[in-house]
Amino acid sequence: MRLDRKSQAFLQTRYAHFVWLVFLITLAITTNAYSFKTFLTDKDPNLRTNKHRDFRNKQTFSQKKLSGRNILKSTNTEIYNNMVDTLPKSSPSTNESFHSKSILITGASGGLGRSLALQFSTCIPRVLILSARNEEALKQVVEECKVISPTSVIHMLLCDLSNMDQVKQLGDEALKLCYQSGFGVVDVLVNNGGISSRSKFLDTTIEVDETVMRVNYLAGACLAKKVVPDMVKQKSGKIIWISSVQGLVGIPNRTSYAASKFAVQGYCESLRAELAPCNVSVHGISPGYIRTNLSRSAMLGDGRQYNQMDATTASGADPQDVAYTILDEVAKGRSDIIVAATFSAKVAIWLRFLLPTLLQYLLVSRFIKSEQKSADKDKNE
């Protein structure tokens, strides 16, 4: 049967979409940093091999020598041994990059921030400054880091990233602590603190937009303006900024969050070019779903707390594995780093550049499906 021109054009378009999808899937798999297994699980298989465990044991012995004391006689022996069993020890290149450095981390009281603090501690930094709002949780992380790296000078500074005055004070205090410790400037700034959102655009107040933007973007920019000038003067430094896969592809019901993370991506890209001649590197990290409390603390459209654990977050990647990968990739000099991203997220990122119309169709379908699901839930209630 002979088809008319309209039908032929339709079939040709569908065939082109199919070819592109096959190409994207193949490209995503072949360009993955590890293996097909890693691509599907988003975990580094080396973290669980006997070879890696042997390397971790060697690192443990090395850290005992660096500490200048016998850890086995310490009252924290049991805690230390438990941490050694669970922490992936940093690679030689990572140790070289962060050993004896002054590091400032925001959002360090839990989740990925805590994991980054513990992972940095395995590198034996000179000064480690941890910041967050939750004082009790932050104290616990400080104690854990002291057990891992007894020779490091570790401080905690409370700060609410939605308050710009507190953020400015955090920058000033961090520099002051580095000067007092005799180690000069902040060598590594880790803008990790953040907040998510869960609401439709029509249900979201401008105050929520402003709060999410302040915490996720403006606070990090403010800290950078405080500590980066000294990095430029000494001709070395690193900015590690935790963005999100949703800073690459905006999904429905995340307008506030996506806007803040897209801002981070653009800021890092522009800043990277300006600071490169001064040997200051800027690393934008785009994680997918990680097993943290990010969804619980997310803001609803009226400013209330979401206070629910999303299924995608609950089944996300282990934050310690993610922290290990981030430090390893930064040590290798990677600028834009995608980690713990699902298969669908990786395909969506490629579709945004190669087939934006198809991506838009998929996102609209996702929104309609979520609306239908919400309506069915309301009926049942």
C-alpha positions as CSV (number, residue, x, y, z in Angstrom):
1,M,0.0,0.0,0.0
2,R,1.4,3.4,-1.0
3,L,1.4,6.1,1.7
4,D,0.6,9.7,1.2
5,R,3.3,12.4,1.8
6,K,1.9,13.2,5.3
7,S,2.1,9.6,6.5
8,Q,5.6,9.2,5.0
9,A,6.8,12.4,6.8
10,F,5.3,11.1,10.1
11,L,7.0,7.7,9.8
12,Q,10.3,9.4,8.9
13,T,10.1,11.6,11.9
14,R,9.3,8.6,14.2
15,Y,12.2,6.7,12.7
16,A,14.6,9.6,13.2
17,H,13.5,9.8,16.9
18,F,14.1,6.0,17.3
19,V,17.6,6.3,15.7
20,W,18.5,9.2,18.0
21,L,17.3,7.4,21.1
22,V,19.5,4.4,20.2
23,F,22.4,6.7,19.6
24,L,21.9,8.5,22.9
25,I,21.7,5.2,24.9
26,T,24.8,3.9,23.2
27,L,26.7,7.2,23.8
28,A,25.6,7.3,27.4
29,I,26.9,3.8,28.0
30,T,30.1,4.1,26.1
31,T,31.1,7.4,27.7
32,N,30.5,6.3,31.2
33,A,33.6,6.5,33.4
34,Y,33.5,3.0,34.7
35,S,31.4,0.1,33.2
36,F,28.0,-0.9,32.2
37,K,27.4,-2.2,35.7
38,T,28.4,1.1,37.1
39,F,26.1,2.9,34.6
40,L,23.1,1.0,35.9
41,T,23.9,1.1,39.6
42,D,25.7,4.4,39.8
43,K,28.3,2.9,42.2
44,D,32.0,2.4,41.8
45,P,32.5,-1.4,41.9
46,N,36.0,-0.9,43.1
47,L,34.7,0.2,46.5
48,R,33.7,-3.3,47.3
49,T,36.7,-5.3,46.0
50,N,39.3,-7.1,48.1
51,K,41.9,-5.1,46.4
52,H,40.3,-1.8,47.5
53,R,39.9,-3.1,51.0
54,D,43.6,-3.9,51.1
55,F,44.4,-0.4,49.9
56,R,42.1,1.0,52.7
57,N,44.0,-1.0,55.3
58,K,47.3,0.4,54.0
59,Q,45.8,3.9,54.2
60,T,44.7,3.2,57.8
61,F,48.3,2.3,58.8
62,S,49.6,5.4,57.0
63,Q,47.1,7.6,58.9
64,K,48.2,6.2,62.2
65,K,51.8,7.2,61.4
66,L,50.7,10.7,60.3
67,S,48.7,11.2,63.5
68,G,51.8,10.9,65.7
69,R,50.1,8.7,68.2
70,N,48.9,5.2,68.6
71,I,45.2,5.1,67.6
72,L,44.8,1.6,69.1
73,K,45.3,3.0,72.6
74,S,42.8,5.8,72.0
75,T,39.4,5.8,73.8
76,N,37.9,6.2,70.4
77,T,39.3,2.9,69.1
78,E,35.9,1.3,68.6
79,I,34.4,4.3,66.8
80,Y,37.6,4.6,64.6
81,N,37.4,0.9,63.6
82,N,33.8,1.2,62.7
83,M,34.5,4.2,60.5
84,V,37.5,2.4,58.8
85,D,35.1,-0.4,57.9
86,T,32.6,1.9,56.2
87,L,34.7,4.7,54.8
88,P,36.2,4.3,51.3
89,K,39.7,5.6,51.7
90,S,40.8,8.3,49.3
91,S,43.0,7.4,46.3
92,P,46.6,8.6,46.2
93,S,45.8,11.4,43.8
94,T,42.9,12.6,46.0
95,N,45.2,12.6,49.0
96,E,47.7,14.6,47.2
97,S,45.1,17.2,46.1
98,F,43.7,17.8,49.6
99,H,46.4,16.8,52.1
100,S,47.4,19.8,54.3
101,K,44.8,22.1,52.8
102,S,42.4,24.5,54.5
103,I,38.8,23.4,53.6
104,L,35.5,25.1,54.2
105,I,32.3,23.0,53.8
106,T,28.7,24.3,54.2
107,G,25.7,22.1,55.0
108,A,28.1,19.7,56.8
109,S,25.8,18.4,59.5
110,G,24.3,15.6,57.5
111,G,23.7,13.9,54.2
112,L,26.3,14.6,51.5
113,G,27.9,17.4,53.5
114,R,28.7,15.0,56.3
115,S,30.0,12.4,53.9
116,L,32.2,15.0,52.2
117,A,33.6,16.1,55.6
118,L,34.5,12.5,56.5
119,Q,36.0,11.9,53.1
120,F,38.1,15.0,53.3
121,S,39.3,13.9,56.7
122,T,40.9,10.8,55.2
123,C,43.2,13.1,53.3
124,I,44.5,14.7,56.5
125,P,43.7,18.4,55.8
126,R,45.4,21.1,57.9
127,V,42.3,23.0,58.6
128,L,38.7,21.7,58.2
129,I,35.9,24.2,58.8
130,L,32.4,22.8,59.0
131,S,29.3,24.9,58.8
132,A,25.6,24.2,59.2
133,R,22.5,25.3,61.2
134,N,22.0,22.2,63.4
135,E,24.5,22.6,66.2
136,E,24.2,19.2,67.8
137,A,24.5,17.3,64.5
138,L,27.4,19.4,63.5
139,K,29.2,18.7,66.8
140,Q,28.9,15.0,66.1
141,V,30.4,15.4,62.6
142,V,33.3,17.4,64.0
143,E,34.0,14.6,66.5
144,E,33.9,12.0,63.8
145,C,36.3,14.0,61.7
146,K,38.7,14.4,64.7
147,V,38.7,10.6,65.1
148,I,39.6,10.0,61.5
149,S,42.2,12.8,61.3
150,P,43.5,13.7,64.8
151,T,46.2,16.0,63.5
152,S,43.8,18.3,61.6
153,V,42.6,21.5,63.1
154,I,38.8,21.2,62.9
155,H,36.3,24.0,63.6
156,M,32.6,24.4,63.4
157,L,30.7,27.6,62.5
158,L,26.9,27.9,62.7
159,C,25.3,29.6,59.8
160,D,21.8,29.9,58.2
161,L,22.5,30.2,54.5
162,S,19.2,32.0,53.9
163,N,20.5,34.9,56.0
164,M,23.1,36.9,54.0
165,D,24.5,38.6,57.1
166,Q,25.3,35.3,58.6
167,V,26.8,34.1,55.3
168,K,29.1,37.1,55.2
169,Q,30.1,36.5,58.8
170,L,30.8,32.9,58.0
171,G,33.2,34.0,55.3
172,D,35.0,36.4,57.6
173,E,35.2,33.9,60.4
174,A,36.5,31.2,58.2
175,L,39.3,33.4,56.9
176,K,40.1,34.5,60.5
177,L,40.4,30.9,61.7
178,C,42.7,30.1,58.8
179,Y,44.9,33.1,59.6
180,Q,45.0,32.2,63.3
181,S,45.9,28.6,62.6
182,G,48.9,29.9,60.6
183,F,47.8,28.2,57.4
184,G,46.9,31.2,55.3
185,V,43.8,31.1,53.3
186,V,40.8,28.9,52.5
187,D,42.3,26.5,49.8
188,V,39.1,24.7,49.1
189,L,35.5,26.1,49.2
190,V,32.8,23.5,49.1
191,N,29.3,25.1,48.6
192,N,27.3,22.1,49.6
193,G,24.4,23.5,51.7
194,G,21.1,23.6,49.9
195,I,17.4,23.2,50.0
196,S,14.9,21.6,47.6
197,S,11.3,22.4,46.7
198,R,8.1,20.5,45.9
199,S,5.3,22.5,44.4
200,K,3.7,23.6,41.2
201,F,4.5,27.1,39.9
202,L,0.9,28.3,40.4
203,D,1.1,27.2,44.1
204,T,4.5,28.7,44.9
205,T,4.9,32.1,46.5
206,I,7.7,34.5,45.4
207,E,9.0,34.3,49.0
208,V,9.8,30.6,48.5
209,D,11.5,31.3,45.2
210,E,13.7,33.9,47.0
211,T,14.5,31.6,49.9
212,V,15.6,28.7,47.6
213,M,17.6,31.1,45.5
214,R,19.4,32.6,48.5
215,V,20.3,29.2,50.0
216,N,21.3,27.4,46.8
217,Y,22.9,30.2,44.8
218,L,23.4,33.6,46.5
219,A,24.9,32.2,49.7
220,G,27.6,30.3,47.6
221,A,28.3,33.4,45.5
222,C,28.7,35.4,48.7
223,L,31.1,33.0,50.2
224,A,33.1,32.8,47.0
225,K,33.5,36.6,47.0
226,K,34.8,36.4,50.5
227,V,37.4,33.6,50.1
228,V,38.3,33.5,46.4
229,P,40.3,36.8,46.4
230,D,43.0,35.2,48.6
231,M,43.0,32.1,46.3
232,V,43.7,34.4,43.4
233,K,46.6,36.1,45.3
234,Q,48.3,32.8,46.1
235,K,47.6,31.5,42.6
236,S,45.9,28.3,43.8
237,G,42.5,27.1,45.1
238,K,39.4,25.1,44.3
239,I,35.7,25.8,44.4
240,I,33.5,22.7,44.6
241,W,29.9,23.7,44.1
242,I,27.2,21.0,44.6
243,S,24.5,21.7,42.0
244,S,22.1,19.0,40.7
245,V,21.0,17.0,37.6
246,Q,18.0,19.3,37.9
247,G,20.3,22.2,37.1
248,L,20.8,20.6,33.7
249,V,17.2,19.4,33.1
250,G,14.3,21.2,34.8
251,I,11.5,18.8,35.7
252,P,7.9,19.8,36.7
253,N,7.0,20.8,40.2
254,R,10.6,22.0,40.8
255,T,10.6,25.6,39.4
256,S,12.2,27.2,42.4
257,Y,14.8,24.4,42.8
258,A,15.6,24.1,39.1
259,A,16.0,27.9,38.8
260,S,18.5,28.0,41.6
261,K,20.6,25.1,40.3
262,F,20.6,26.4,36.7
263,A,21.9,29.7,38.2
264,V,24.7,27.7,39.9
265,Q,25.6,26.0,36.6
266,G,25.8,29.3,34.7
267,Y,27.7,31.0,37.5
268,C,30.3,28.2,37.7
269,E,30.8,28.1,33.9
270,S,31.4,31.9,33.7
271,L,33.5,32.0,36.9
272,R,35.7,29.0,35.7
273,A,36.9,31.0,32.7
274,E,37.8,34.1,34.8
275,L,39.7,32.1,37.5
276,A,41.5,29.6,35.2
277,P,44.5,32.0,34.5
278,C,45.0,32.3,38.3
279,N,45.1,28.5,38.8
280,V,41.9,28.5,40.7
281,S,39.6,25.7,39.5
282,V,35.8,25.7,39.6
283,H,34.0,22.3,39.8
284,G,30.3,22.1,39.2
285,I,28.9,18.8,40.7
286,S,25.5,17.5,39.4
287,P,24.3,14.6,41.5
288,G,21.2,12.6,40.8
289,Y,19.2,11.1,43.7
290,I,21.2,10.5,46.9
291,R,20.0,8.8,50.1
292,T,19.7,12.0,52.2
293,N,17.0,14.0,53.9
294,L,16.9,16.6,51.1
295,S,13.3,15.7,50.2
296,R,12.2,15.8,53.8
297,S,13.5,19.3,54.3
298,A,12.1,20.5,50.9
299,M,9.9,23.6,50.9
300,L,6.3,23.5,49.7
301,G,4.8,26.4,47.8
302,D,3.5,28.1,50.9
303,G,6.8,27.8,52.8
304,R,5.9,24.7,54.9
305,Q,8.2,21.7,55.1
306,Y,7.5,18.8,52.7
307,N,8.6,16.3,55.5
308,Q,8.3,13.2,53.3
309,M,10.9,10.8,52.0
310,D,10.5,10.4,48.2
311,A,10.8,6.9,46.9
312,T,13.5,8.1,44.4
313,T,15.5,9.6,47.2
314,A,15.1,6.6,49.5
315,S,16.5,4.3,46.7
316,G,19.2,6.8,45.8
317,A,23.0,6.4,45.9
318,D,24.9,6.1,49.1
319,P,26.2,9.6,50.1
320,Q,29.7,8.2,51.1
321,D,30.2,6.6,47.7
322,V,29.1,9.8,46.1
323,A,31.5,11.9,48.2
324,Y,34.4,9.5,47.3
325,T,33.6,9.9,43.6
326,I,33.3,13.7,43.8
327,L,36.7,14.1,45.4
328,D,38.3,11.6,43.1
329,E,36.9,13.4,40.0
330,V,37.9,16.8,41.3
331,A,41.4,15.5,41.9
332,K,41.6,14.4,38.3
333,G,40.8,17.9,37.2
334,R,37.2,17.3,35.9
335,S,35.2,20.5,35.8
336,D,31.6,19.4,35.2
337,I,30.9,16.2,37.1
338,I,27.7,14.2,36.9
339,V,27.4,11.6,39.6
340,A,24.7,9.2,40.9
341,A,22.5,10.0,37.9
342,T,19.9,7.5,36.8
343,F,19.7,6.1,33.3
344,S,16.7,8.2,32.5
345,A,18.4,11.3,33.8
346,K,21.5,10.7,31.6
347,V,19.3,10.2,28.5
348,A,17.3,13.4,29.4
349,I,20.5,15.4,29.6
350,W,21.4,14.3,26.0
351,L,17.9,14.9,24.8
352,R,18.0,18.5,26.0
353,F,20.7,19.2,23.5
354,L,19.9,16.9,20.7
355,L,16.1,16.5,20.8
356,P,14.6,19.3,22.9
357,T,11.2,18.8,21.5
358,L,11.0,15.2,22.4
359,L,12.3,16.0,25.9
360,Q,9.6,18.7,26.3
361,Y,7.0,16.1,25.3
362,L,8.3,13.7,27.9
363,L,8.3,16.3,30.6
364,V,4.7,17.4,29.8
365,S,3.6,13.7,29.9
366,R,5.3,13.4,33.3
367,F,3.5,16.4,34.7
368,I,0.1,15.2,33.4
369,K,0.7,11.8,34.9
370,S,1.6,13.3,38.3
371,E,-1.5,15.4,38.2
372,Q,-3.7,12.4,37.4
373,K,-2.0,10.4,40.2
374,S,-2.6,13.3,42.6
375,A,-6.3,13.5,41.6
376,D,-6.8,9.8,42.0
377,K,-5.3,10.0,45.5
378,D,-7.6,12.8,46.5
379,K,-10.6,10.8,45.3
380,N,-9.6,7.8,47.4
381,E,-9.2,10.0,50.4
